Amino acid sequence: MSDSAPPLVERVRARLASGAGAPSPVAVAALVREEAGGLLGDGAVLTAVRAATDELSGAGVLEPLLRLPGVTDVLVNGPASVWVDRGAGLEPVDVRFPDEAAVRRLAVRLAAAAGRRLDDAAPWVDAGLPDGTRLHAVLPPVSGSGTCLSLRVLRRAVLSFADLADRGAFPGAAADLLTALVQARLAFLVTGGTGTGKTTVLSALLGLAGQHERLVLCEDAPELAPLHPHVVRLLTRPPNVEAAGAVTLRDLVRQALRMRPDRLVVGEVRGAEVVDLLAALNTGHDGGCGTLHVNRAGDLPARLEALGEAAGLGRAAVHSQAAAALSVVVHLRRSPAGRHVAELGVVRRDGALIEVVPGWRADGGPCPAGDELHRLLDGRGTG
């Protein structure tokens, strides 16, 4: 797109913006010809149609980037600064907006599509779009470099356990250990940094659960897609423009407990729902699991402590609940060779606190809890 939108396109865009819903190509073409007075050829009309509809349908000029295979994030830092992450880190792309106003228009329109408000009085938004894409936007002057857009592409985790094994996600003995972990119905968390494949691995592991088991999933967006015959999915809901009607993960966990789950699954533990999850796993709900963002398996206790205390649960209570609820941590890493399981850690008591001790490591490093891990996997049976 050119550095400044042609007057023709601006006139067409202004007329389309006053309508309801996404414009059809036929309607756009008719307006282009009307505004041009019949002076444009077919090629010029097509170019103008594409330019006019970019801002009024989907994610505009960002839509092709969101559809690229492997793209997890699309970031806009300004009209001439657009970046994507295809799984190997951020890289700039040759996509430009006409000006700052175009970036702001797109951000406001996407927020409206999510049922949220974005303006000078509410200068940021964090919401899910109808297609599952996660939207975050910040307007000036809160953003000193102009309107900033962050779009996270949430794709269904449809790879099976065998698919991931073929791709090298389970090095060494990891595949056998993970299979035993699921069969033993031990409560576990899949941990790792951003983009390490936590949701994909959790979904594959759930596919190993007994066919007679009922899996109840609590998620912000429908990412988990376990290959299993009995899956019930609960999804959060953001507040409407009046800031009412929100359904949180904590709400979902509480409802899931009344739905006779054999396995209670939280897609991503990142807030107050940790309190209800730990409580649920302490009341006979074996095999519960979820994902949690931590950079090292050993950081899990501190992360749980921070989430629990923010929800009103004291430090001692968090550690006591976690010690009784959780057994194993499945930690993932991303390397140039790909995403893989790097460590299986055992959750054990250390006085009044908990710690995560390596029971298996992909790099062959020391595993002080190796025997303990095998006793856990061998001692719980198959459920």
BAVEXBA-565399 format. One record per atom (N, C-alpha, C): residue in one letter; x, y, z. Coordinates in pm, whole numbers, padded with zeros to 5 digits, always signed. Example, Ala and Ser with C-alpha at 12.3 -4.5 7.8 and 13.67 -1.06 7.14 Angstrom:
BEGIN
A+01319-00569+00780 A+01230-00450+00780 A+01320-00330+00780 S+01285-00225+00708 S+01367-00106+00714 S+01290+00003+00787 
***
This chain:
BEGIN
M+00085-00119+00000 M+00000+00000+00000 M+00089+00124+00000 S+00046+00231-00069 S+00126+00351-00078 S+00132+00422+00055 D+00225+00520+00065 D+00247+00591+00191 D+00127+00673+00232 S+00048+00720+00137 S-00073+00795+00172 S-00186+00744+00087 A-00302+00719+00150 A-00414+00662+00078 A-00465+00761-00026 P-00490+00716-00151 P-00542+00805-00256 P-00675+00864-00214 P-00705+00984-00260 P-00833+01045-00225 P-00953+00957-00261 L-00944+00884-00373 L-01054+00798-00412 L-01079+00691-00306 V-00973+00626-00262 V-00986+00522-00162 V-01038+00579-00031 E-00991+00699+00007 E-01039+00762+00129 E-01188+00790+00122 R-01237+00835+00005 R-01379+00864-00008 R-01462+00736+00002 V-01413+00631-00064 V-01484+00503-00059 V-01483+00447+00083 R-01367+00453+00148 R-01358+00402+00285 R-01453+00476+00377 A-01461+00608+00362 A-01549+00687+00448 A-01695+00647+00429 R-01735+00620+00305 R-01873+00581+00280 R-01902+00441+00334 L-01806+00352+00319 L-01824+00216+00368 L-01827+00211+00520 A-01748+00298+00584 A-01738+00297+00730 A-01871+00330+00796 S-01960+00399+00724 S-02088+00437+00782 S-02189+00323+00776 G-02155+00215+00705 G-02246+00102+00695 G-02226+00003+00806 A-02313-00098+00811 A-02305-00202+00914 A-02253-00330+00852 G-02168-00400+00924 G-02115-00527+00877 G-02004-00509+00776 A-01946-00623+00736 A-01835-00621+00640 A-01890-00598+00500 P-01826-00511+00421 P-01875-00483+00286 P-01847-00598+00192 S-01936-00620+00096 S-01913-00722-00004 S-01826-00664-00115 P-01747-00749-00183 P-01666-00698-00294 P-01748-00628-00401 V-01870-00678-00426 V-01955-00615-00527 V-01992-00473-00485 A-02028-00456-00357 A-02066-00323-00308 A-01947-00228-00314 V-01829-00278-00279 V-01710-00193-00283 V-01679-00151-00426 A-01685-00248-00518 A-01656-00217-00658 A-01753-00113-00713 A-01882-00126-00675 A-01981-00030-00723 A-01950+00110-00671 L-01909+00121-00544 L-01876+00252-00489 L-01751+00310-00556 V-01653+00224-00581 V-01531+00271-00647 V-01564+00331-00784 R-01642+00259-00861 R-01678+00309-00995 R-01760+00438-00985 E-01849+00443-00885 E-01931+00563-00868 E-01846+00684-00833 E-01751+00665-00738 E-01666+00776-00696 E-01569+00817-00805 A-01528+00720-00888 A-01431+00750-00995 A-01499+00807-01118 G-01632+00804-01120 G-01703+00859-01235 G-01685+00777-01361 G-01655+00646-01346 G-01640+00560-01462 G-01510+00577-01536 L-01410+00643-01476 L-01285+00671-01546 L-01177+00566-01523 L-01203+00465-01440 L-01102+00365-01409 L-01125+00236-01487 G-01014+00173-01527 G-01021+00042-01590 G-01038-00067-01486 D-01054-00192-01533 D-01079-00304-01442 D-00963-00324-01344 G-00838-00311-01392 G-00723-00330-01304 G-00718-00226-01194 A-00742-00101-01229 A-00740+00007-01131 A-00854-00009-01031 V-00970-00054-01079 V-01083-00077-00988 V-01049-00186-00887 L-00986-00295-00935 L-00950-00404-00846 L-00852-00357-00738 T-00754-00276-00778 T-00658-00223-00681 T-00727-00137-00577 A-00817-00050-00622 A-00888+00037-00529 A-00980-00042-00436 V-01042-00147-00489 V-01130-00230-00407 V-01050-00296-00295 R-00935-00352-00330 R-00852-00417-00228 R-00808-00317-00122 A-00767-00198-00164 A-00721-00098-00068 A-00834-00053+00024 A-00955-00039-00031 A-01067+00010+00049 A-01115-00093+00150 T-01113-00221+00112 T-01163-00325+00202 T-01061-00371+00304 D-00933-00340+00281 D-00829-00381+00375 D-00860-00340+00518 E-00908-00215+00533 E-00931-00162+00666 E-01066-00203+00724 L-01153-00264+00643 L-01290-00287+00687 L-01328-00434+00695 S-01233-00524+00674 S-01264-00667+00684 S-01145-00740+00743 G-01173-00836+00830 G-01065-00912+00892 G-00968-00823+00966 A-00841-00856+00955 A-00737-00776+01018 A-00670-00684+00918 G-00740-00652+00809 G-00686-00558+00713 G-00558-00607+00648 V-00459-00519+00639 V-00333-00556+00574 V-00257-00662+00653 L-00299-00687+00777 L-00232-00790+00859 L-00290-00929+00834 E-00406-00935+00769 E-00473-01064+00752 E-00386-01169+00683 P-00315-01135+00573 P-00229-01238+00512 P-00120-01288+00606 L-00070-01202+00694 L+00034-01245+00788 L-00022-01345+00888 L-00144-01322+00934 L-00206-01412+01031 L-00230-01551+00972 R-00241-01557+00840 R-00269-01685+00775 R-00143-01761+00735 L-00027-01700+00749 L+00097-01768+00712 L+00119-01890+00801 P+00161-02002+00745 P+00188-02121+00826 P+00293-02093+00933 G+00267-02134+01054 G+00365-02123+01161 G+00369-01990+01233 V+00295-01890+01187 V+00297-01759+01253 V+00221-01767+01385 T+00287-01722+01493 T+00223-01721+01624 T+00189-01580+01670 D+00263-01479+01623 D+00241-01341+01667 D+00261-01245+01551 V+00175-01144+01545 V+00192-01030+01454 V+00191-00904+01538 L+00297-00826+01529 L+00314-00709+01615 L+00329-00584+01529 V+00256-00479+01567 V+00264-00351+01497 V+00311-00246+01596 N+00427-00186+01568 N+00483-00082+01654 N+00459+00058+01598 G+00403+00066+01479 G+00379+00192+01412 G+00348+00164+01267 P+00313+00264+01189 P+00272+00242+01050 P+00375+00168+00966 A+00504+00189+00992 A+00610+00128+00910 A+00691+00024+00986 S+00637-00027+01096 S+00710-00125+01177 S+00619-00241+01214 V+00623-00346+01131 V+00540-00465+01151 V+00632-00586+01160 W+00608-00669+01261 W+00693-00785+01287 W+00608-00910+01302 V+00667-01026+01273 V+00599-01153+01294 V+00694-01250+01363 D+00635-01349+01428 D+00711-01460+01487 D+00658-01587+01424 R+00747-01657+01352 R+00709-01783+01288 R+00759-01904+01366 G+00803-01879+01490 G+00853-01987+01573 G+01002-01983+01595 A+01072-01891+01526 A+01217-01881+01541 A+01258-01742+01586 G+01166-01669+01647 G+01197-01533+01691 G+01134-01429+01601 L+01135-01305+01645 L+01071-01197+01570 L+01152-01158+01447 E+01080-01125+01340 E+01143-01080+01216 E+01056-00971+01153 P+01117-00868+01096 P+01038-00763+01032 P+00981-00812+00900 V+00866-00755+00860 V+00805-00790+00733 V+00776-00662+00655 D+00764-00678+00526 D+00745-00563+00437 D+00596-00533+00423 V+00534-00492+00532 V+00393-00452+00534 V+00387-00313+00596 R+00315-00223+00532 R+00308-00085+00579 R+00164-00038+00586 F+00135+00048+00682 F+00008+00120+00688 F+00030+00258+00626 P-00077+00318+00573 P-00061+00452+00515 P-00013+00554+00615 D-00062+00547+00738 D-00027+00646+00839 D-00071+00595+00976 E-00045+00672+01081 E-00082+00634+01217 E-00233+00622+01231 A-00308+00706+01162 A-00453+00700+01171 A-00506+00566+01123 A-00441+00506+01022 A-00486+00376+00971 A-00464+00266+01075 V-00353+00272+01148 V-00328+00174+01253 V-00434+00187+01361 R-00463+00310+01400 R-00563+00332+01505 R-00700+00284+01460 R-00738+00312+01335 R-00869+00267+01286 R-00880+00115+01295 L-00773+00045+01255 L-00775-00100+01261 L-00789-00149+01405 A-00713-00088+01495 A-00720-00129+01636 A-00859-00108+01693 V-00919+00005+01664 V-01053+00035+01716 V-01155-00061+01657 R-01142-00091+01527 R-01238-00182+01464 R-01225-00324+01520 L-01103-00370+01540 L-01084-00504+01595 L-01138-00512+01738 A-01117-00405+01816 A-01171-00403+01952 A-01323-00410+01949 A-01385-00338+01857 A-01531-00341+01846 A-01579-00481+01807 A-01503-00549+01721 A-01540-00685+01681 A-01537-00780+01799 A-01452-00748+01899 A-01444-00830+02020 A-01542-00783+02126 G-01625-00683+02092 G-01722-00631+02187 G-01661-00541+02292 R-01548-00481+02260 R-01478-00398+02357 R-01463-00255+02306 R-01436-00166+02399 R-01422-00023+02368 R-01274+00013+02365 L-01234+00093+02267 L-01097+00142+02257 L-01101+00287+02209 D-01071+00379+02299 D-01071+00521+02266 D-00986+00595+02368 D-00991+00727+02367 D-00907+00805+02458 D-00942+00778+02604 A-01067+00746+02631 A-01107+00718+02770 A-01070+00577+02813 A-01058+00485+02718 A-01018+00347+02745 A-00906+00313+02647 P-00781+00356+02676 P-00675+00354+02576 P-00606+00220+02555 W-00654+00114+02618 W-00597-00018+02587 W-00708-00123+02593 V-00682-00235+02528 V-00778-00344+02525 V-00703-00476+02518 D-00757-00576+02585 D-00703-00712+02581 D-00823-00804+02566 A-00840-00863+02449 A-00963-00939+02423 A-00938-01044+02317 G-01034-01136+02307 G-01029-01239+02204 G-01120-01202+02089 L-01070-01215+01967 L-01151-01189+01848 L-01239-01309+01818 P-01342-01291+01737 P-01434-01403+01708 P-01365-01528+01652 D-01254-01511+01580 D-01185-01627+01523 D-01085-01690+01619 G-01079-01638+01744 G-00989-01694+01843 G-00858-01620+01857 T-00826-01530+01764 T-00702-01452+01773 T-00707-01363+01897 R-00596-01354+01968 R-00588-01270+02088 R-00542-01130+02048 L-00619-01031+02087 L-00589-00891+02053 L-00544-00814+02176 H-00434-00740+02161 H-00396-00640+02261 H-00359-00514+02184 A-00412-00401+02228 A-00383-00275+02160 A-00370-00164+02264 V-00281-00069+02236 V-00259+00046+02323 V-00254+00171+02235 L-00330+00273+02276 L-00334+00399+02201 L-00243+00503+02265 P-00197+00602+02185 P-00128+00718+02243 P-00227+00795+02333 P-00181+00867+02433 P-00040+00888+02468 P+00018+00780+02559 V-00066+00679+02596 V-00012+00571+02678 V+00102+00502+02604 S+00083+00481+02475 S+00191+00431+02390 S+00261+00550+02327 G+00385+00569+02366 G+00457+00687+02319 G+00501+00682+02174 S+00490+00563+02111 S+00536+00550+01973 S+00421+00533+01875 G+00302+00573+01915 G+00185+00555+01829 G+00108+00431+01870 T+00001+00402+01799 T-00082+00286+01829 T-00002+00158+01815 C-00006+00075+01919 C+00063-00055+01916 C-00040-00167+01915 L-00020-00262+01825 L-00109-00377+01811 L-00031-00505+01833 S-00087-00596+01909 S-00028-00729+01926 S-00136-00832+01901 L-00114-00918+01803 L-00211-01022+01769 L-00145-01158+01790 R-00202-01240+01876 R-00152-01375+01903 R-00244-01475+01833 V-00186-01553+01744 V-00263-01651+01668 V-00276-01778+01752 L-00398-01810+01790 L-00423-01929+01871 L-00474-02039+01779 R-00390-02136+01754 R-00426-02245+01665 R-00461-02369+01746 R-00556-02446+01696 R-00591-02571+01762 R-00471-02664+01765 A-00445-02722+01883 A-00334-02815+01900 A-00381-02953+01855 V-00364-02985+01727 V-00423-03105+01670 V-00321-03216+01647 L-00195-03196+01684 L-00096-03300+01665 L-00113-03409+01771 S-00106-03533+01729 S-00119-03645+01822 S+00014-03669+01892 F+00010-03756+01992 F+00132-03794+02064 F+00232-03856+01967 A+00183-03942+01877 A+00272-04006+01779 A+00332-03902+01684 D+00251-03801+01644 D+00303-03695+01556 D+00419-03622+01622 L+00400-03586+01750 L+00505-03513+01820 L+00629-03600+01839 A+00607-03729+01865 A+00721-03820+01880 A+00801-03825+01751 D+00732-03829+01638 D+00800-03833+01509 D+00879-03706+01482 R+00836-03595+01542 R+00904-03467+01522 R+01015-03443+01624 G+01041-03540+01708 G+01151-03528+01804 G+01117-03452+01930 A+00988-03437+01961 A+00948-03362+02080 A+00974-03439+02209 F+00991-03572+02198 F+01009-03655+02317 F+01141-03731+02308 P+01250-03665+02338 P+01381-03731+02324 P+01401-03841+02427 G+01488-03936+02393 G+01524-04041+02489 G+01404-04116+02541 A+01398-04128+02673 A+01291-04205+02739 A+01166-04123+02763 A+01160-03998+02714 A+01049-03909+02747 A+00914-03967+02708 A+00904-04029+02590 A+00774-04080+02544 A+00720-04185+02640 D+00804-04279+02683 D+00759-04383+02775 D+00721-04324+02911 L+00801-04230+02958 L+00772-04169+03088 L+00642-04091+03085 L+00619-04018+02978 L+00495-03939+02968 L+00373-04029+02956 T+00385-04136+02881 T+00274-04231+02870 T+00240-04288+03007 A+00343-04324+03083 A+00321-04376+03219 A+00261-04270+03309 L+00300-04145+03289 L+00247-04035+03370 L+00096-04023+03353 V+00050-04025+03229 V-00094-04013+03203 V-00168-04136+03256 Q-00113-04254+03231 Q-00180-04376+03276 Q-00187-04385+03427 A-00087-04329+03497 A-00087-04332+03643 A-00182-04231+03704 R-00244-04146+03620 R-00341-04045+03666 R-00282-03952+03772 L-00155-03918+03752 L-00091-03821+03840 L-00127-03681+03794 A-00142-03588+03887 A-00167-03448+03852 A-00036-03384+03808 F-00040-03311+03697 F+00083-03253+03645 F+00055-03119+03578 L+00161-03042+03562 L+00156-02916+03487 L+00260-02922+03377 V+00223-02872+03260 V+00317-02857+03149 V+00366-02713+03153 T+00496-02696+03168 T+00553-02562+03183 T+00652-02531+03072 G+00687-02403+03061 G+00782-02360+02960 G+00764-02213+02930 G+00853-02159+02851 G+00843-02019+02811 G+00746-02001+02696 T+00738-01878+02645 T+00650-01847+02533 T+00692-01925+02409 G+00595-01986+02342 G+00622-02054+02216 G+00692-02187+02227 T+00692-02248+02345 T+00759-02378+02359 T+00668-02495+02327 G+00540-02470+02302 G+00450-02577+02264 G+00375-02640+02379 K+00352-02565+02485 K+00287-02621+02604 K+00148-02676+02571 T+00068-02597+02502 T-00068-02639+02470 T-00068-02760+02377 T+00021-02761+02281 T+00029-02873+02187 T+00063-03003+02259 V+00160-02996+02349 V+00200-03117+02423 V+00089-03162+02517 L+00025-03068+02588 L-00083-03106+02679 L-00197-03173+02601 S-00232-03118+02487 S-00338-03176+02406 S-00304-03319+02365 A-00177-03341+02325 A-00134-03475+02285 A-00139-03571+02403 L-00098-03525+02520 L-00100-03611+02639 L-00243-03649+02677 L-00335-03555+02663 L-00475-03586+02695 L-00531-03693+02604 G-00477-03701+02483 G-00520-03805+02391 G-00484-03945+02438 L-00392-03955+02535 L-00352-04084+02591 L-00442-04127+02707 A-00530-04040+02753 A-00617-04075+02866 A-00710-04188+02827 G-00753-04265+02927 G-00842-04377+02901 G-00967-04335+02826 Q-01011-04417+02734 Q-01126-04383+02650 Q-01254-04367+02730 H-01258-04426+02850 H-01378-04418+02934 H-01381-04289+03016 E-01273-04210+03013 E-01264-04092+03098 E-01332-03971+03035 R-01386-03886+03122 R-01452-03761+03079 R-01357-03645+03105 L-01318-03575+02999 L-01225-03463+03011 L-01304-03333+03004 V-01290-03250+03106 V-01356-03119+03106 V-01247-03013+03096 L-01249-02939+02986 L-01146-02840+02955 L-01196-02700+02986 C-01114-02621+03055 C-01144-02481+03083 C-01039-02396+03012 E-01084-02310+02918 E-00989-02235+02837 E-01038-02093+02811 D-00942-02006+02778 D-00975-01872+02731 D-01018-01876+02585 A-00955-01963+02507 A-00988-01981+02366 A-00975-02129+02335 P-01049-02180+02236 P-01048-02324+02208 P-00921-02370+02139 E-00814-02388+02217 E-00686-02432+02161 E-00665-02582+02174 L-00701-02638+02289 L-00680-02781+02310 L-00775-02861+02221 A-00721-02963+02155 A-00803-03049+02069 A-00757-03193+02085 P-00774-03249+02204 P-00726-03386+02226 P-00802-03488+02141 L-00730-03587+02091 L-00792-03694+02015 L-00852-03794+02114 H-00971-03760+02160 H-01035-03836+02268 H-01186-03831+02246 P-01258-03940+02277 P-01401-03944+02245 P-01492-03867+02340 H-01444-03828+02460 H-01533-03764+02556 H-01469-03636+02611 V-01492-03528+02538 V-01434-03398+02574 V-01546-03297+02590 V-01546-03225+02702 V-01641-03115+02727 V-01559-02988+02740 R-01593-02886+02663 R-01514-02763+02660 R-01592-02646+02719 L-01529-02576+02812 L-01585-02453+02869 L-01493-02337+02832 L-01552-02225+02789 L-01473-02111+02743 L-01509-01984+02821 T-01407-01903+02847 T-01432-01776+02915 T-01502-01679+02820 R-01553-01571+02878 R-01619-01467+02799 R-01577-01332+02854 P-01533-01240+02767 P-01494-01107+02815 P-01616-01025+02851 P-01599-00919+02928 P-01712-00830+02958 P-01758-00758+02833 N-01883-00717+02832 N-01934-00640+02719 N-01895-00494+02733 V-01947-00410+02645 V-01907-00269+02646 V-01951-00198+02773 E-02048-00257+02847 E-02088-00200+02976 E-02009-00261+03092 A-01903-00338+03058 A-01816-00402+03158 A-01893-00504+03242 A-01992-00568+03182 A-02071-00669+03253 A-02069-00800+03174 G-02104-00908+03243 G-02120-01037+03175 G-01995-01119+03158 A-01885-01082+03225 A-01761-01157+03209 A-01772-01295+03273 V-01710-01393+03209 V-01696-01528+03265 V-01548-01559+03269 T-01493-01580+03388 T-01349-01599+03404 T-01313-01747+03411 L-01183-01774+03402 L-01136-01911+03417 L-01172-01966+03555 R-01166-01880+03655 R-01201-01924+03789 R-01347-01969+03794 D-01435-01894+03726 D-01576-01934+03716 D-01587-02072+03651 L-01510-02093+03543 L-01519-02219+03470 L-01472-02337+03554 V-01363-02318+03628 V-01313-02427+03712 V-01419-02469+03813 R-01485-02370+03872 R-01588-02402+03970 R-01705-02477+03907 Q-01743-02437+03786 Q-01853-02507+03718 Q-01809-02647+03676 A-01684-02660+03632 A-01635-02790+03586 A-01641-02894+03697 L-01619-02852+03820 L-01621-02945+03933 L-01758-03008+03953 R-01862-02943+03901 R-01999-02994+03916 R-02042-03075+03795 M-01948-03102+03704 M-01981-03171+03579 M-01922-03311+03573 R-01886-03365+03689 R-01835-03501+03701 R-01714-03527+03609 P-01609-03445+03625 P-01491-03467+03540 P-01406-03583+03592 D-01355-03664+03500 D-01251-03759+03537 D-01115-03690+03536 R-01103-03594+03447 R-00982-03510+03443 R-01024-03365+03425 L-00983-03281+03518 L-01008-03138+03509 L-00885-03073+03448 V-00905-03001+03338 V-00794-02944+03262 V-00811-02794+03251 V-00708-02719+03287 V-00707-02575+03268 V-00604-02543+03160 G-00651-02487+03050 G-00563-02463+02936 G-00440-02384+02972 E-00456-02277+03047 E-00341-02200+03095 E-00374-02140+03231 V-00295-02177+03330 V-00313-02124+03465 V-00235-01993+03474 R-00305-01883+03492 R-00234-01755+03494 R-00299-01653+03587 G-00391-01697+03673 G-00457-01602+03761 G-00517-01671+03881 A-00626-01614+03931 A-00689-01660+04054 A-00742-01802+04044 E-00759-01853+03920 E-00809-01989+03906 E-00715-02093+03966 V-00589-02054+03992 V-00495-02149+04052 V-00546-02197+04188 V-00614-02110+04261 V-00666-02147+04393 V-00769-02259+04381 D-00863-02243+04287 D-00968-02344+04270 D-00911-02473+04210 L-00812-02459+04121 L-00753-02579+04063 L-00682-02662+04169 L-00601-02597+04252 L-00530-02670+04357 L-00629-02733+04455 A-00735-02659+04487 A-00835-02714+04578 A-00904-02835+04516 A-00933-02827+04384 A-00999-02938+04316 A-00912-03062+04315 L-00782-03043+04291 L-00691-03157+04284 L-00668-03219+04421 N-00710-03148+04524 N-00698-03202+04660 N-00827-03267+04708 T-00926-03276+04620 T-01054-03334+04661 T-01090-03454+04575 G-00991-03533+04539 G-01017-03658+04470 G-01022-03652+04319 H-00989-03539+04259 H-00988-03529+04113 H-00848-03562+04061 D-00819-03692+04050 D-00687-03735+04003 D-00670-03702+03855 G-00544-03690+03816 G-00514-03672+03675 G-00537-03533+03622 G-00567-03435+03709 G-00586-03298+03663 G-00457-03241+03608 C-00470-03145+03518 C-00350-03090+03455 C-00379-02953+03394 G-00273-02888+03348 G-00285-02757+03286 G-00148-02712+03240 T-00140-02590+03191 T-00011-02533+03150 T+00015-02408+03233 L+00143-02377+03247 L+00184-02260+03325 L+00312-02205+03265 H+00319-02073+03250 H+00436-02009+03192 H+00544-01990+03298 V+00653-02065+03286 V+00773-02044+03367 V+00893-02075+03278 N+01004-02009+03304 N+01123-02030+03221 N+01205-02150+03264 R+01196-02188+03390 R+01265-02306+03441 R+01170-02385+03528 A+01182-02518+03527 A+01094-02599+03610 A+01106-02562+03757 G+01227-02528+03799 G+01248-02491+03938 G+01181-02362+03979 D+01134-02283+03881 D+01065-02158+03912 D+00917-02178+03944 L+00868-02301+03928 L+00725-02326+03948 L+00676-02284+04087 P+00745-02319+04197 P+00693-02280+04329 P+00674-02130+04344 A+00769-02052+04295 A+00758-01906+04305 A+00642-01854+04222 R+00620-01914+04105 R+00510-01870+04020 R+00374-01902+04084 L+00361-02023+04137 L+00237-02059+04205 L+00213-01969+04325 E+00320-01940+04396 E+00309-01855+04514 E+00258-01716+04476 A+00312-01660+04368 A+00271-01527+04324 A+00124-01527+04283 L+00081-01628+04207 L-00058-01634+04163 L-00152-01656+04281 G-00112-01744+04371 G-00197-01773+04486 G-00214-01655+04578 E-00104-01587+04606 E-00112-01471+04696 E-00193-01359+04634 A-00183-01342+04501 A-00263-01239+04434 A-00412-01270+04445 A-00445-01400+04462 A-00585-01439+04474 A-00629-01449+04620 G-00542-01410+04712 G-00579-01409+04853 G-00541-01532+04932 L-00464-01624+04871 L-00420-01744+04941 L-00279-01722+04993 G-00257-01739+05122 G-00127-01713+05182 G-00019-01807+05131 R+00107-01766+05154 R+00219-01844+05103 R+00219-01987+05155 A+00200-02004+05283 A+00202-02138+05341 A+00090-02224+05283 A-00028-02164+05262 A-00141-02240+05208 A-00115-02281+05063 V-00054-02191+04985 V-00023-02223+04845 V+00069-02344+04840 H+00177-02340+04918 H+00274-02450+04915 H+00212-02579+04967 S+00131-02571+05072 S+00067-02690+05126 S-00029-02753+05026 Q-00109-02668+04960 Q-00203-02717+04860 Q-00130-02778+04742 A-00024-02711+04695 A+00050-02759+04579 A+00120-02891+04610 A+00172-02904+04731 A+00242-03027+04769 A+00147-03146+04764 A+00024-03125+04807 A-00074-03234+04810 A-00137-03257+04673 A-00140-03154+04589 A-00214-03163+04463 A-00129-03211+04346 L-00007-03159+04334 L+00075-03182+04215 L+00181-03288+04239 S+00211-03365+04135 S+00313-03468+04145 S+00431-03442+04052 V+00404-03400+03928 V+00510-03393+03826 V+00496-03265+03745 V+00610-03213+03703 V+00617-03098+03612 V+00682-03145+03482 V+00614-03121+03370 V+00668-03152+03238 V+00716-03022+03178 H+00849-03003+03171 H+00902-02874+03128 H+00953-02882+02984 L+00917-02781+02904 L+00951-02776+02762 L+01050-02664+02734 R+01129-02684+02631 R+01220-02580+02584 R+01213-02572+02432 R+01248-02455+02381 R+01258-02435+02236 R+01403-02410+02201 S+01456-02487+02107 S+01595-02473+02063 S+01596-02463+01911 P+01711-02434+01850 P+01717-02432+01703 P+01671-02562+01640 A+01682-02672+01715 A+01639-02803+01662 A+01490-02824+01674 G+01420-02738+01749 G+01276-02751+01766 G+01234-02753+01911 R+01104-02765+01932 R+01048-02769+02068 R+01053-02912+02120 H+01087-02928+02246 H+01098-03063+02300 H+01082-03063+02452 V+01049-03181+02506 V+01045-03199+02651 V+01188-03203+02702 A+01220-03110+02792 A+01357-03100+02841 A+01375-03163+02978 E+01266-03170+03055 E+01281-03218+03193 E+01147-03266+03248 L+01153-03370+03329 L+01040-03410+03412 L+01083-03389+03556 G+01014-03300+03625 G+01050-03269+03763 G+00948-03325+03861 V+00996-03366+03975 V+00909-03417+04082 V+00883-03305+04181 V+00756-03286+04214 V+00717-03187+04314 V+00725-03253+04452 R+00813-03201+04535 R+00828-03261+04669 R+00833-03151+04775 R+00807-03190+04897 R+00812-03096+05008 R+00956-03067+05047 D+00979-02941+05085 D+01107-02899+05141 D+01074-02819+05266 G+01050-02890+05375 G+01001-02824+05495 G+00857-02783+05474 A+00828-02654+05495 A+00693-02603+05476 A+00666-02561+05333 L+00768-02567+05248 L+00755-02523+05110 L+00765-02643+05016 I+00750-02616+04886 I+00770-02720+04786 I+00889-02683+04699 E+00945-02782+04633 E+01050-02762+04535 E+01028-02859+04420 V+01084-02827+04305 V+01077-02916+04189 V+01216-02970+04164 V+01230-03102+04174 V+01360-03168+04164 V+01364-03252+04036 P+01468-03240+03955 P+01473-03316+03830 P+01465-03467+03853 G+01374-03532+03780 G+01364-03677+03784 G+01412-03739+03654 W+01410-03659+03548 W+01462-03699+03416 W+01499-03574+03340 R+01609-03577+03268 R+01653-03463+03189 R+01697-03510+03051 A+01657-03436+02950 A+01693-03472+02813 A+01842-03461+02788 D+01908-03370+02860 D+02052-03350+02838 D+02138-03447+02918 G+02074-03538+02991 G+02150-03636+03066 G+02210-03583+03195 G+02171-03465+03237 G+02224-03406+03359 G+02178-03479+03484 P+02227-03437+03601 P+02193-03505+03726 P+02043-03501+03755 C+01991-03614+03805 C+01848-03627+03835 C+01832-03683+03976 P+01842-03597+04078 P+01832-03643+04216 P+01701-03713+04249 A+01595-03684+04174 A+01465-03745+04202 A+01430-03854+04102 G+01531-03912+04035 G+01505-04014+03935 G+01432-04135+03990 D+01479-04188+04102 D+01412-04305+04162 D+01272-04270+04209 E+01258-04149+04263 E+01127-04107+04311 E+01027-04096+04197 L+01073-04043+04083 L+00986-04032+03965 L+00937-04170+03922 H+01028-04266+03915 H+00987-04400+03872 H+00893-04465+03974 R+00912-04439+04100 R+00820-04495+04201 R+00680-04435+04183 L+00675-04305+04154 L+00545-04241+04131 L+00474-04303+04009 L+00549-04321+03901 L+00490-04373+03779 L+00451-04519+03792 D+00522-04593+03872 D+00494-04736+03888 D+00391-04763+03998 G+00374-04668+04090 G+00299-04699+04211 G+00154-04660+04209 R+00107-04586+04105 R-00031-04538+04108 R-00126-04621+04025 G-00073-04715+03949 G-00162-04795+03866 G-00211-04720+03744 T-00306-04773+03676 T-00355-04714+03552 T-00489-04647+03567 G-00546-04639+03684 G-00669-04562+03707 G-00792-04629+03660 
***
